[in-house]
Amino acid sequence: MSQSKNALDKDLMFQKIMPSTSRSIQPDEDNEADTSLHSRIFAHSDEIASAMNGIHVINLMEEVVMQHLDDTITKFNCCRCDQCRSDIIAITLNELPPKYVVGEREHIEELVKQVPTKEILAALVHAVIQVRSHPRH
């Protein structure tokens, strides 16, 4: 019984903290900075994809983390510098099981939309709070 109560409380917490998780994220200035950081951190995968005629090997968890990164940082008033953002990404991805897929970019984007975000957002919130409490700069 206590386990279902904990699960219910977790659901309620996410509904209150992240009410916009069901909306799709549109490209804007924040996501452009996010994309820039992503391309600098994970540049090697783009080079590999171009050598493989547009076929990508992508960790879906990484894609979802990058989509929700700036919104979560903003909600928790955390530093937005590259060091803190990179630390948040690393901590979050280390808490999540990888989910790699192979395909063209359009196919992968459809798969990203189907990934349940509850666990990902929990790991992301945990990482943001951890980095906010102990930034490395």
C-alpha positions in Angstrom: 0.0 0.0 0.0 2.8 2.4 0.8 4.4 1.8 -2.6 1.2 2.9 -4.4 1.0 6.0 -2.1 4.6 6.8 -3.1 3.8 6.4 -6.7 0.7 8.6 -6.4 2.7 11.3 -4.6 5.3 11.1 -7.3 2.7 11.6 -10.0 1.2 14.5 -8.2 4.6 16.0 -7.8 5.4 15.9 -11.5 2.0 17.3 -12.4 2.7 20.3 -10.2 6.4 20.8 -11.0 6.3 20.0 -14.8 2.8 20.8 -16.0 4.0 21.5 -19.5 5.5 18.0 -20.1 2.7 17.0 -22.5 3.2 19.9 -24.8 5.7 19.6 -27.6 8.7 21.8 -27.4 9.0 24.3 -30.3 12.4 25.7 -31.4 13.1 29.0 -29.8 16.2 30.8 -28.4 16.6 28.5 -25.4 16.4 25.4 -27.6 19.0 26.9 -30.0 21.4 27.3 -27.1 20.5 23.7 -26.1 21.2 22.4 -29.6 24.5 24.2 -29.7 25.6 22.6 -26.5 24.4 19.3 -27.7 26.3 19.5 -31.0 29.5 20.5 -29.1 29.2 17.7 -26.6 28.1 15.0 -29.0 29.7 16.1 -32.3 31.2 12.7 -33.1 27.7 11.2 -33.7 27.0 13.7 -36.5 30.3 12.8 -38.2 29.5 9.1 -38.0 26.0 9.7 -39.4 27.3 11.6 -42.4 29.7 8.7 -43.2 26.7 6.3 -42.9 24.5 8.1 -45.5 22.2 9.8 -42.9 21.6 6.7 -40.7 22.0 7.7 -37.0 22.6 5.7 -33.9 20.8 7.8 -31.2 20.2 7.4 -27.5 16.5 8.3 -27.1 17.1 9.2 -23.5 19.7 11.8 -24.5 17.3 13.4 -26.9 14.5 13.7 -24.4 16.9 15.1 -21.7 18.0 17.7 -24.2 14.4 18.7 -25.0 13.5 19.3 -21.4 16.8 20.6 -20.1 16.2 24.4 -20.3 12.7 24.3 -19.0 13.8 22.3 -16.0 16.8 24.6 -15.3 14.5 27.6 -15.5 11.8 26.2 -13.2 14.5 25.4 -10.5 16.4 28.6 -11.0 19.7 26.9 -11.7 22.8 28.4 -13.3 22.7 28.1 -17.2 26.4 28.1 -17.9 27.9 25.4 -20.0 29.6 23.7 -17.0 26.4 23.4 -15.0 24.3 22.3 -18.1 26.9 19.7 -19.0 27.0 18.4 -15.4 23.2 18.2 -15.4 23.2 16.2 -18.6 25.9 13.8 -17.4 24.2 13.2 -14.1 20.8 12.7 -15.7 22.1 10.3 -18.4 24.0 8.3 -15.8 20.8 7.7 -13.9 18.9 6.5 -16.9 19.1 3.3 -18.9 20.2 4.0 -22.5 17.7 3.3 -25.2 19.6 3.3 -28.5 17.8 3.2 -31.9 19.1 3.2 -35.5 17.4 5.0 -38.3 17.0 8.2 -40.2 16.5 11.5 -38.3 12.7 11.7 -39.2 12.1 8.2 -37.9 14.1 8.9 -34.7 12.1 12.1 -34.0 8.9 10.0 -34.1 10.4 7.6 -31.6 11.5 10.4 -29.3 7.8 11.6 -29.1 6.8 8.1 -27.9 9.2 7.9 -25.0 7.5 8.1 -21.6 9.1 11.1 -19.8 8.2 10.5 -16.1 11.5 8.7 -15.2 13.5 11.0 -17.4 12.1 14.1 -15.7 12.6 12.7 -12.3 16.3 12.1 -13.1 16.6 15.5 -14.6 15.0 17.3 -11.6 17.3 15.3 -9.3 20.3 16.4 -11.3 19.3 20.0 -11.5 18.8 20.2 -7.7 22.2 18.4 -7.2 24.1 20.8 -9.5 22.3 23.9 -8.1 23.3 22.8 -4.6 26.9 22.1 -5.5 28.0 23.9 -8.7 31.5 23.2 -9.9 32.3 26.8 -10.7 
